[in-house]
Amino acid sequence: MSIYRLPNTNSNLALIFVFLSKLRAVHTYLSKSPLGMYMYQDSHELHVYCGWTIFVCSIIHATCHMVRWAVQQNLELLYSHVSGVTGVIIFVSCLLICIPMTYLRKNIRFEWRKSLHYLFLVFALALMFHTPKSAIPNGGFTFYVFGIVLTLYVLDSSYTFFFMTEKIHSPAFSVLPSAVRMTMHVSDSFQKIGSNGGIGYICVPWVKKYQWHAFSLFENPSKP
């Protein structure tokens, strides 16, 4: 008797879209095309939803595997087989990525939470080798799918950093009742990239050179 196991579509899509939701350059350009009408507007909300789905499914997936291997007395597969080793790496990195951003959000400094989030690179690399290519169509596609997704992310991030980021020489800060406003002159090319606002990642180098925070952008119609 042969058994065909259907892949978990929801978790697989979440694993893909959690990366695609952070393709900032692609989102910027597609949002200005007719395709923008069909795109999910809040990409961060989509990212959080996919993250929760991955977190829950990873716990269930790993628990079921370990219980099955324990019953079969095959727990040595956790360190003797590539699927077991990569599975441990995926599970641990998933916990370190998700828990600080959710349950321990108020107890861990932003810098640590942000740094731990970059373990997604380890997470994605382990996913690529988690299942053998010979397992297609039941999971051997991971090497190709996540290899492509990771490559897209690296290319998009590189393009964003080198071609969609600029240094502001004369920002003006003003304190508001509930926030701090920064007014800045931006280049013509920067104005062409955006669409009268959006989200910008800002670094204040005299505070920390390697820390970037997301802020809302609003165009001043009377100033460039």
Secondary structure, 3 states (H helix, E strand, C coil): CCCCCCCCHHHHHHHHHHHHCCCHHHHHHHHCCHHHHHCCCCHHHHHHHHHHHHHHHHHHHHHHHHHHHHHCCCCCHHHHCHHHHHHHHHHHHHHHHHHHHCCCCCCCCHHHHHHHHCCHHHHHHHHHCCCCHHHCCCCCCHHHHHHHHHHHHHHHHHHHHHHCCCCCCCCEEEECCCCEEEECCCCHHHHHHCCCEEEEEECCCCCCCCCCEEEEEECCCCCC
